[in-house]
Amino acid sequence: MGKLTRRARAKVDYLGFIGAREWPLAASGLGVVLGLVTILPSAVGVVLSVVALALGVATFTRDVRLLRAAG
């Protein structure tokens, strides 16, 4: 059991050493992920708004053409 404990402690020490060196990279990666999470819903809303506007303009144009053709 002692060998397993030493191996686990060595692994924790190694990961701590690597983490202490690489924390700026992890922090910047977390910033990118948080930025995407906050911007993505806004971007989807903008895309849906543009699609709705395009469909509204197309429907309006069709209605005006039909009205002119009927009159």
Summary of the structure (lengths in Angstrom):
residues: 71
radius of gyration: 28.9
end to end distance: 93.0
largest distance: 94.1
contacts: 132
relative contact order: 0.05
helix: 97%
strand: 0%
